[in-house]
Amino acid sequence: MKALLFIFFTLLSLVANACDKGLSKEQAFAIQADYEGLDRKLKYYQIYIPTKREKMFVSSINAQLASTFDMGLDLHEYAEYEGDYYTVHLGINPLSESEVIINVSYNSPYKDRSAIAFCGNFKKYKLSELLNVAPPAKRPEMPPPPPPESDDV
């Protein structure tokens, strides 16, 4: 029985040690979006979050404003900037810009988020601070593909 417990705790510690809290080479940033939503009193933002932090991928992103809201955000892959980013869109009252916190959970060993590791890899960002980060260089635009060849020659 002791041997079984020893093996169990040894394997558990190996899994826990696999959770990495290292830094990402990409840095999160935000820009004010140039589109208007339904409510013209709101400001809209695009927030770019690195998809990976060392060995762990993003598993969820949520926005929080104390005593007002805490909501999960829908993330999408975005390839406009150099690096590997997810982007989320957020519309808020401009007066709350300095109080919004973006919580990112880096707890998935796979990019498709098909598994969750209980590592507790969380990163908090203030929206106002993300707006002050300079975005990386944009990727060059790819030319459109050539038209298909016609059989009517």
C-alpha positions in Angstrom: 0.0 0.0 0.0 2.9 2.4 0.8 4.5 1.6 -2.5 1.2 2.4 -4.3 0.9 5.8 -2.5 4.6 6.6 -3.2 4.0 5.9 -6.9 0.8 8.0 -6.9 2.4 11.0 -5.2 5.5 10.7 -7.4 3.4 10.8 -10.6 1.3 13.6 -9.2 4.3 15.7 -8.5 5.7 15.1 -12.0 2.5 16.4 -13.5 2.5 19.4 -11.2 6.1 20.2 -12.2 5.1 20.1 -15.8 3.1 23.3 -15.3 5.3 26.1 -16.4 4.9 29.7 -15.4 7.7 31.1 -17.6 7.4 34.2 -19.7 6.1 34.4 -23.3 8.2 36.0 -26.0 5.1 37.8 -27.1 3.6 40.6 -25.0 -0.1 41.3 -24.6 -1.3 44.6 -25.9 -4.6 46.4 -26.7 -5.7 49.0 -29.3 -8.8 51.1 -29.5 -11.0 49.6 -32.2 -12.0 51.8 -35.1 -15.5 50.5 -35.4 -18.6 51.6 -33.6 -21.0 49.2 -31.9 -24.7 49.5 -31.2 -24.1 51.9 -28.2 -22.2 55.0 -29.3 -21.4 55.8 -25.6 -19.1 52.8 -25.4 -15.5 52.6 -26.5 -14.5 49.4 -28.2 -11.1 47.7 -27.8 -9.2 44.8 -29.4 -7.1 43.0 -26.9 -4.3 40.7 -28.1 -3.1 37.9 -25.8 -0.2 35.6 -26.6 -1.6 32.1 -27.3 1.1 30.4 -25.3 3.1 31.0 -22.2 6.1 28.6 -22.3 4.5 25.1 -22.3 0.8 26.1 -21.6 -1.8 27.5 -24.0 -4.6 29.9 -23.2 -7.6 28.1 -21.9 -9.9 31.1 -21.2 -10.0 34.9 -21.0 -12.4 37.0 -19.0 -12.9 40.7 -18.3 -13.7 42.0 -14.8 -14.8 45.3 -13.4 -15.2 45.3 -9.7 -18.8 45.2 -8.5 -20.0 45.6 -12.1 -19.3 42.6 -14.2 -17.1 39.5 -14.6 -17.6 37.9 -18.0 -15.9 35.3 -20.2 -14.6 36.6 -23.6 -14.8 34.8 -26.9 -11.3 34.4 -28.3 -10.2 34.2 -31.9 -6.9 33.6 -33.6 -5.6 36.7 -35.3 -2.6 36.9 -37.7 -2.4 40.7 -38.4 0.6 41.2 -36.1 3.9 39.3 -35.8 3.6 36.6 -33.2 1.0 34.2 -32.2 -2.0 35.9 -30.6 -5.6 35.4 -29.7 -7.8 38.5 -29.9 -10.9 39.5 -27.9 -13.2 42.4 -28.4 -14.6 44.5 -25.6 -16.9 47.5 -25.4 -17.0 49.5 -22.2 -17.8 52.9 -20.8 -14.7 55.0 -21.3 -14.8 56.1 -17.7 -14.1 52.5 -16.6 -11.1 52.0 -18.9 -8.6 52.2 -16.0 -10.5 49.8 -13.8 -11.0 46.8 -16.2 -8.9 43.8 -15.5 -8.3 41.1 -18.1 -7.7 37.6 -16.6 -6.0 35.1 -18.8 -5.8 31.4 -17.8 -2.8 29.5 -19.3 -4.0 26.1 -18.3 -4.2 24.0 -21.4 -1.4 21.7 -22.7 -2.9 21.8 -26.2 -3.8 24.8 -28.4 -7.2 23.4 -29.2 -8.0 23.5 -25.4 -9.1 19.9 -25.4 -7.5 19.3 -22.0 -7.1 21.4 -18.9 -4.2 21.2 -16.5 -4.9 22.4 -13.0 -1.7 24.5 -12.7 -3.1 27.8 -11.7 -1.3 29.7 -14.4 -3.1 32.9 -14.5 -2.0 36.3 -15.7 -3.8 39.6 -14.9 -3.6 42.6 -17.1 -5.1 46.1 -16.7 -6.7 47.3 -19.9 -5.2 50.8 -19.4 -1.7 49.2 -19.2 -2.3 47.1 -22.3 -3.2 50.2 -24.2 0.2 51.7 -23.4 2.1 48.7 -24.9 3.3 49.3 -28.4 2.0 46.7 -30.8 4.5 44.5 -32.7 5.1 44.9 -36.4 2.3 44.0 -38.7 2.7 41.0 -41.0 3.1 41.8 -44.7 -0.1 41.5 -46.6 -0.3 38.5 -48.8 -1.4 39.1 -52.4 -4.7 37.5 -53.5 -4.4 34.1 -55.2 -4.4 34.1 -59.0 -7.7 33.5 -60.7 -8.4 29.9 -61.7 -7.5 28.9 -65.2 -10.4 28.9 -67.6 -11.2 25.9 -69.8 -12.6 28.2 -72.5 -9.3 28.8 -74.4 
